[in-house]
Structures are given as structure tokens and as C-alpha cells.
């Protein structure tokens, strides 16, 4: 009798949970920094940048140590928004731009969640309507891509940052020292206004992309110079977001993800070294090799922390492969939304990782490292295989002769270069001769991906072109300037 009562209570609790989840889908917040290196967080090993709120966030949640973005900012945003490799997504004009101009028929994570009644907002850098501060495509702005509200800037702050509210320019050449706080102020106000319905808040910070600036409260306070000041101000404002969620008593029904769009910008550092001097304006990838615009780990493996009290197990580290592309299908599953059924989505539902069920890890999961339209490497498990390539590969143009990374990392591979990332995280030693079967398995994965998605010399069968074509291209349609690079 006691067992029957116990089973009845368990069943009742399960039914209550399911009903509650259906009536109260979880809230989602993504905080997405720009060019922040793997080591530029205290809990990821930074020796001189103080990030107490991010460290606390990791203590209360989960730290991902094999979390992947893309090598550069525009493609990374395309991957996050669509759940797809940038090579796959359709672009306006059938052209594979350096920074994707996202086709209006691509479906963003905001559009997926909006169908489930979510209030959606973006605060910060968009970069999917053309990589310019003026003359972009307004019909591809966040407000036309599933977001109810936008407060931010069209693209990177390379020279200026023009500030928009929705589709109105409210502040040309804004004071960048104020942006981190102002994005956060706006995001908190949106959360407060929409606390009684599910919300999706996306905060793609303008910094630490170089040009850098920080408010008076933080400027000159870090041991790592202005770059450290910027990170420490971002950390403080991450804490403000968490505090607001706690104060509104929403923490038990909210997931907050913090991560970066790619590895650190090393070109601003002396001799393209990993950032460690107080005067360096680029970051540090720590033990990982290289930085931004590279398919070595330092270019694409980024710090990631997930917080969700009562749902995400505290003080947990996830070493399994996860990517920004997994966010769309995972948030869709958590909210009960539908993943777009009419197209290939590269991301996977990783709820099992989010909830600490590591025994359900997919051992066959692979990550493919593309630089522009060039497939350069593949990882499965702890094995990473760099594919043969020239030192200046045509498919990576305009980054073929890459000034962003250290000279020692501007290399080609005459034959496959196999790395055991568990033993050699710095990618220094080729162990392909000791593991020929692993090499063959990863080469087969790469060839399957070429057929499916494409490479510099072919268009994959599932690369998307939504507008009518007289003839499907046989090579990725890159801009004319990069076509000239192919011939040089």
C-alpha cells in the first residue's frame, strides 16, 4: 500500500511538473561578448582580470570547457541565431559574405520562441544586416527578424558605434564608455516589464572588440589595463542581470548563458602575442593555440557558463562538445517550440548536458572548423584532425594571409595533422602515425560534411539558396574581390 501511495505521489508530481512547464515555459537570457578570450574569466584561469560575478555564476551553475563558436563575429552571430554553420545559411544576393547578410527567409531563435508567446528583445551588436554602421539593410534588422524590441548598434565599433532604438537612430557616434551599462539598463527594464510572460533577452555586447572603452567607475582599475577594465565592467553588469532575475523571483524558471563570439583579437597585442600585458588591447586564450580568425582552438573555443538554479546543477563542469548552434534546438525543446522542420539544422538538443545528464552524451558528435568557405579541421571526442591545406588557402580569403594571428600559427599542413586535445590542448604534436584508424574516421567525417555542406571547391547539397537560381553554383559564391584572391 505504501509503495502504491509513493508511486501515486511521484506520478502526481510528474504531471504537475509537465503542466507547469506547459503553462510557464522558461525564460532565456544570452549574454554574448565580442572577442573575449577563453582565459579572460577568473574561473577559466585569468590571473589578472577579476570576474567575481561570472565566477559566482559558474559556482551556482555549469561551466562548459569545450564550447565552440565561429572564428569571427558575423558568422558567429549567424550560427547562434539560426542553429546552423554559416556556410549553410542563405544570404541576400546568393553571396557568401565575410559577415553573413542573413536572408530574410532564414528563421532566427527569436522567431522560433515568438511563436510560443515569448517577448523578445536584443540589446547590443546585431551584425547580420551588413557589416556597416550606415547603409545596412533595415529590413534585416532585429525588429524584422523576430525581436519585439532592439536597442543597440548595427555592427562592430571599428570606428564609431551608432545607437538605435528599434529602427530609429537615436545617437550617432555614441560614447562607447557608456554602452555596457546602458545595454544592461535596457535589458533589466525589459525583463521587469515582461516578467509575467516568458521572455528571451539577447545581449550581444559591443566589447571587448577593440576599440575599447569603459565607464569612469571601472576605467584604470584592472591589472590588465583597458581590456581588463572592459571585462570587469561586463562582469559587474552580468551580476546586475542575475540580481534582477533573483529580485523578481524568476530564477527558478530562467536560464542565463554567458559566452563569447570567438577567440581574442591578438593583432592589437605586441607581436600578436596572447594578451598578458597591461597595455594589450586584445585578450588571452590561455592554454589554447592562437586567437580570432583561426581554426586553432584559441580562435573558436570560448568561455561558456550556464546558470539556472534548480535546473542546471551547481558547481558542474561539462567537458563534452557543445556549440552556439545547439542553443536554438535546446531552447526550442525547453520551451516546447518547434524547430524549423523544412531545413537542416546543425545544432543538437543538448538538454541532457544542460541538466547534468552526462551519461547521455552523444559520443559521435563532431564539430567542423570552417574559416570562411574552407573546411580546415574536424573534432570528435578528444581527437582533432587538421586537414591538409596550403599556408595561404584560397578558401579562407580574405584571411588567407592572416595578419590577425601570430606568425607561428600561419601554417599549412602537407598531410593530416592529428591532435589529442586531452593530452595536447596547445595543438603542438602530430600523432597521426600512431592512430591511423582515427585519421581515417575523421577524414571520412570531413568528406561527408563536404558533400552535405560544401568546401572552398564545391557547394554541398544542403547549402541553402532561397531565391530562384538559373543554375546552382558549383563553388561557394564569394564576392568578386575574393574570387580574385583565388587566382593569385
C-alpha positions in Angstrom: 0.0 0.0 0.0 2.8 2.4 0.9 4.5 1.7 -2.4 1.3 2.4 -4.3 0.9 5.7 -2.5 4.6 6.6 -3.2 4.1 5.8 -6.9 0.9 7.8 -7.0 2.7 10.8 -5.5 5.6 10.5 -7.9 3.1 10.4 -10.8 1.2 13.4 -9.5 4.5 15.4 -9.1 5.5 14.5 -12.7 2.1 15.6 -14.0 2.3 18.8 -12.1 5.8 19.5 -13.5 4.7 18.9 -17.1 1.6 21.1 -16.6 3.7 23.8 -15.0 6.2 23.7 -17.8 3.5 23.9 -20.4 1.9 26.9 -18.7 5.1 28.6 -17.6 7.8 28.0 -20.2 11.3 29.1 -19.0 12.8 32.4 -19.7 16.1 32.7 -21.6 18.9 35.2 -21.4 22.0 35.1 -23.7 24.9 37.4 -22.9 27.3 37.3 -25.9 30.6 39.2 -25.6 32.7 40.2 -28.6 36.3 38.8 -28.9 36.6 37.7 -25.3 39.3 35.0 -25.0 38.9 31.6 -23.4 41.1 32.6 -20.4 39.5 36.1 -19.9 37.3 35.0 -17.0 38.5 34.2 -13.5 37.0 30.7 -13.4 38.7 29.9 -16.7 42.1 30.8 -15.4 42.6 34.6 -15.8 45.4 35.6 -13.5 44.7 39.3 -13.5 41.1 40.0 -14.6 38.6 40.0 -11.7 35.3 38.5 -12.6 33.6 37.7 -9.2 30.0 37.6 -10.6 30.9 35.3 -13.5 32.8 33.1 -11.1 29.8 33.0 -8.8 27.6 32.2 -11.8 29.8 29.2 -12.5 29.7 28.1 -8.8 25.9 28.2 -9.0 25.7 26.6 -12.4 27.7 24.9 -15.1 31.0 25.7 -16.9 31.5 24.4 -20.4 35.1 23.8 -21.3 34.6 22.6 -24.9 32.1 25.2 -26.1 32.5 26.4 -29.7 31.6 29.5 -31.7 32.9 30.5 -35.1 36.3 32.2 -35.9 34.9 35.7 -36.5 32.0 37.8 -35.3 29.4 37.9 -38.1 29.5 34.2 -38.8 29.2 33.5 -35.1 26.0 35.6 -34.8 24.6 33.8 -37.9 25.3 30.4 -36.2 23.8 31.4 -32.9 20.6 32.9 -34.5 19.9 30.1 -36.9 21.4 27.0 -35.3 23.5 26.4 -38.4 27.0 26.6 -39.7 27.4 30.0 -41.5 28.3 28.1 -44.7 24.8 26.6 -44.7 22.6 29.7 -44.3 21.1 31.6 -47.2 22.4 35.1 -47.7 21.0 38.0 -49.6 22.2 38.1 -53.2 23.4 34.5 -53.1 26.8 35.7 -51.9 28.9 34.2 -49.1 30.0 37.4 -47.4 32.7 37.6 -44.7 29.9 38.7 -42.3 26.7 37.0 -43.5 23.9 39.2 -44.7 21.2 36.9 -43.4 18.4 36.1 -45.9 15.0 37.2 -44.7 13.7 33.6 -45.0 16.2 32.3 -42.5 14.5 31.6 -39.2 16.1 33.0 -36.0 15.9 31.7 -32.5 13.7 34.8 -31.7 11.2 33.8 -34.4 11.1 30.2 -33.0 10.4 31.4 -29.5 8.0 34.2 -30.5 5.6 31.5 -31.8 5.3 30.2 -28.3 4.3 33.7 -26.9 7.8 34.9 -25.9 8.6 38.6 -25.5 11.8 39.0 -27.4 14.5 41.7 -27.3 18.1 42.4 -28.5 20.4 44.8 -26.7 23.8 45.4 -28.4 25.5 44.5 -31.7 23.5 42.9 -34.5 25.8 42.4 -37.5 23.5 40.4 -39.7 22.2 43.2 -41.9 25.5 44.2 -43.4 28.8 44.9 -41.7 28.5 48.7 -41.7 27.2 51.4 -39.3 25.1 53.0 -42.0 23.8 51.8 -45.4 22.7 48.5 -44.0 19.5 46.6 -44.8 16.9 47.9 -42.4 14.5 45.0 -43.5 17.1 42.6 -41.9 17.3 44.5 -38.6 16.4 42.6 -35.4 12.9 44.1 -35.4 12.3 42.3 -38.7 13.9 39.0 -37.5 11.7 38.1 -34.6 12.7 40.7 -32.0 10.0 42.9 -30.5 12.5 45.4 -29.3 16.0 46.5 -30.3 18.4 48.8 -28.5 21.9 48.7 -30.0 24.2 49.1 -32.9 24.2 47.7 -36.4 27.7 46.2 -36.3 31.2 46.4 -34.8 32.6 49.5 -33.2 35.6 49.6 -35.5 35.4 53.4 -35.9 32.1 54.5 -34.4 29.0 53.0 -32.9 25.7 54.4 -33.9 23.0 53.7 -31.4 19.4 52.7 -32.5 16.2 52.2 -30.6 14.2 49.8 -32.7 14.7 51.3 -36.2 15.4 54.9 -35.2 18.9 56.3 -35.0 18.9 58.0 -31.6 22.6 58.7 -31.0 25.2 58.8 -33.8 28.8 58.1 -32.8 27.7 57.3 -29.3 30.1 57.4 -26.3 31.2 53.7 -26.1 32.2 54.0 -22.5 28.5 54.0 -21.6 27.3 51.1 -23.7 27.9 48.2 -21.4 25.8 49.8 -18.6 23.1 51.1 -21.0 22.5 47.8 -22.7 22.1 46.3 -19.2 19.8 49.0 -18.0 17.6 48.5 -21.0 17.6 44.7 -20.7 16.7 44.9 -17.0 13.8 47.3 -17.8 12.6 44.8 -20.5 12.7 41.9 -18.1 10.8 43.9 -15.4 8.1 44.9 -18.0 7.7 41.3 -19.3 8.1 39.3 -16.1 4.6 37.9 -16.3 5.2 36.2 -19.6 8.1 34.1 -21.0 10.9 36.3 -22.4 14.0 35.9 -24.5 16.7 38.5 -23.9 19.8 38.6 -26.1 22.6 40.9 -25.0 25.4 40.9 -27.6 27.8 43.3 -26.0 29.8 45.7 -28.3 33.0 44.9 -26.4 35.8 43.8 -25.8 36.1 44.2 -29.6 38.8 46.7 -30.0 38.1 49.8 -29.9 37.7 49.6 -26.2 36.3 51.9 -23.5 35.0 51.7 -20.0 33.0 53.9 -17.7 34.7 56.0 -15.0 33.8 53.5 -12.3 35.9 50.8 -14.0 38.5 52.7 -16.1 42.0 52.3 -14.8 41.0 49.8 -12.2 42.1 46.4 -13.7 45.6 45.0 -13.6 45.2 44.1 -17.3 44.8 47.7 -18.5 41.8 48.9 -20.5 41.0 45.4 -21.8 40.7 44.2 -18.2 38.6 47.3 -17.3 36.1 46.4 -20.0 35.8 42.7 -18.9 35.4 43.7 -15.3 32.6 46.1 -16.2 30.9 43.4 -18.2 31.2 41.1 -15.2 29.6 43.7 -12.9 26.7 44.1 -15.4 26.2 40.3 -15.7 25.7 40.4 -11.9 23.1 43.1 -12.3 21.1 40.8 -14.7 21.3 37.9 -12.3 20.3 40.2 -9.4 17.3 41.5 -11.3 16.2 37.9 -12.0 16.6 36.9 -8.4 14.8 40.0 -7.1 11.8 39.3 -9.4 11.8 35.7 -8.1 12.3 34.4 -11.6 15.5 32.4 -11.0 13.8 29.0 -10.7 12.4 29.4 -14.2 15.2 31.2 -16.1 18.3 30.0 -17.9 21.1 32.5 -18.4 24.0 31.7 -20.8 27.2 33.7 -20.9 29.7 33.2 -23.7 31.8 34.9 -26.4 31.5 35.1 -30.2 35.1 33.9 -31.0 38.6 33.9 -29.6 40.6 37.0 -28.7 41.9 39.6 -31.1 45.6 39.3 -31.0 46.5 41.8 -33.7 46.4 44.6 -31.0 49.0 42.8 -28.9 52.7 43.1 -29.2 54.0 40.7 -31.8 50.5 39.1 -32.0 51.2 37.5 -28.6 48.4 36.2 -26.4 47.2 39.1 -24.3 49.0 39.3 -21.0 50.5 42.8 -20.8 48.6 45.7 -19.2 48.8 47.6 -22.5 47.4 44.8 -24.6 44.0 45.6 -26.2 43.3 42.0 -27.1 42.6 39.1 -24.9 44.0 35.7 -23.9 43.1 32.2 -24.9 45.3 30.8 -22.2 46.4 27.3 -22.9 44.7 27.3 -26.3 46.7 28.0 -29.5 46.1 31.2 -31.5 43.1 33.6 -31.5 40.4 35.2 -33.5 40.2 34.3 -37.3 41.9 31.0 -36.7 40.7 27.4 -36.6 43.2 26.5 -33.9 41.3 26.1 -30.6 42.1 29.7 -29.5 40.0 31.0 -32.4 36.8 29.1 -31.8 36.7 27.6 -28.3 35.2 30.2 -26.0 34.3 30.5 -22.3 30.7 29.5 -21.5 28.7 29.5 -18.3 25.1 28.4 -17.9 23.0 29.4 -14.9 19.6 28.1 -13.9 19.1 27.4 -10.2 17.1 24.2 -9.6 17.6 23.1 -13.2 21.3 23.4 -14.0 23.3 21.5 -11.4 25.6 23.8 -9.4 29.4 23.6 -9.4 29.4 21.4 -12.5 31.8 21.3 -15.4 30.8 19.9 -18.8 33.7 18.8 -20.9 31.6 17.5 -23.8 31.5 19.2 -27.1 28.8 21.9 -27.3 28.3 24.8 -29.7 26.4 28.1 -30.1 24.4 26.2 -32.8 23.0 23.9 -30.1 21.2 26.8 -28.4 18.3 27.1 -30.9 17.2 23.5 -30.8 17.8 23.3 -27.0 15.8 26.4 -26.2 13.1 25.2 -28.5 12.9 21.9 -26.7 12.9 23.5 -23.3 10.1 25.9 -24.3 8.0 23.4 -26.3 8.6 25.3 -29.5 9.1 23.7 -32.9 12.5 23.6 -34.6 12.0 24.6 -38.3 11.1 21.3 -40.0 11.8 22.4 -43.6 15.6 22.7 -43.4 18.7 21.2 -42.0 19.6 22.5 -38.5 23.2 21.7 -37.5 22.7 22.2 -33.8 21.5 19.5 -31.4 19.2 19.5 -28.4 21.6 19.3 -25.5 19.1 19.4 -22.6 20.9 16.3 -21.2 24.1 18.4 -20.9 22.3 21.4 -19.5 20.7 19.2 -16.8 23.9 17.4 -16.0 22.9 14.0 -17.5 26.4 13.4 -18.9 25.8 9.7 -19.3 23.6 10.6 -22.3 26.5 12.4 -24.2 26.5 11.7 -27.9 29.9 10.0 -28.5 29.6 10.6 -32.3 29.1 14.3 -32.1 31.5 16.2 -34.3 32.4 19.8 -34.7 33.6 21.1 -38.1 36.0 24.1 -38.2 35.3 26.4 -41.2 37.3 29.5 -41.9 35.2 31.5 -44.4 34.3 28.8 -47.0 37.1 26.5 -46.2 36.7 23.3 -44.1 40.0 23.2 -42.2 39.5 20.7 -39.3 37.1 18.3 -37.6 36.8 17.3 -33.9 35.2 14.2 -32.5 35.7 13.3 -28.8 39.2 14.3 -27.8 40.5 13.9 -31.4 41.0 16.9 -33.7 42.3 16.5 -37.2 43.6 19.4 -39.1 43.0 18.7 -42.8 45.8 19.2 -45.4 45.9 22.8 -46.5 48.2 25.4 -48.0 49.7 28.1 -45.8 47.5 30.7 -47.7 44.4 28.7 -48.6 42.2 30.3 -51.3 39.0 29.3 -49.5 39.9 31.4 -46.4 40.2 34.7 -48.4 40.3 37.5 -47.4 42.0 35.9 -44.4 44.3 33.7 -46.5 47.3 35.8 -45.5 46.1 36.3 -42.0 47.6 39.3 -40.1 45.3 38.7 -37.1 47.2 35.7 -35.7 50.8 35.0 -34.6 53.3 34.2 -37.3 53.9 30.7 -35.8 50.2 29.9 -36.4 50.2 30.9 -40.1 50.9 27.4 -41.2 49.8 24.8 -43.7 49.7 21.1 -43.4 51.1 18.8 -46.1 49.3 15.8 -44.6 46.6 15.3 -41.9 47.7 16.6 -38.5 46.1 14.7 -35.7 45.9 16.1 -32.1 44.8 14.5 -28.9 43.3 17.6 -27.2 43.2 15.9 -23.8 46.9 15.4 -23.8 47.9 18.3 -26.1 45.5 21.2 -25.7 48.0 23.5 -27.3 47.9 21.5 -30.6 51.7 21.1 -30.9 52.2 17.4 -31.7 51.0 15.3 -34.7 50.1 11.8 -33.6 48.6 10.7 -36.9 51.1 7.9 -37.4 50.2 6.3 -34.1 46.5 6.4 -34.7 45.8 5.8 -38.4 42.3 4.5 -37.8 41.3 7.7 -36.1 42.7 9.7 -39.0 40.6 7.6 -41.5 37.5 8.0 -39.4 37.8 11.8 -39.2 38.7 12.1 -42.9 35.5 10.3 -43.7 33.5 12.7 -41.5 35.1 15.6 -43.3 34.3 14.2 -46.7 30.6 13.6 -45.6 30.5 17.2 -44.5 31.9 18.4 -47.8 29.1 16.6 -49.6 26.4 17.9 -47.3 27.6 21.5 -46.7 30.4 22.2 -49.1 34.0 23.4 -49.1 36.0 26.0 -51.0 35.8 23.9 -54.2 32.2 22.7 -54.0 28.7 23.6 -52.9 27.1 21.0 -50.6 23.7 19.5 -51.4 22.2 21.2 -48.3 23.8 24.7 -48.7 20.7 27.0 -48.8 19.7 29.3 -51.6 16.2 30.5 -51.0 15.8 32.8 -54.1 15.4 31.3 -57.6 18.7 30.3 -59.3 19.2 29.8 -63.0 21.8 27.3 -62.1 23.0 26.1 -58.7 26.6 27.2 -58.3 29.3 24.6 -58.1 31.6 26.6 -55.9 30.7 28.9 -52.9 29.7 32.3 -54.4 32.1 34.6 -52.7 32.4 38.3 -53.6 34.4 39.3 -56.7 37.4 40.6 -54.6 37.8 37.1 -53.1 37.4 35.5 -56.5 40.5 37.5 -57.5 42.2 36.1 -54.4 41.5 32.6 -55.6 43.5 33.3 -58.8 46.5 34.9 -57.0 
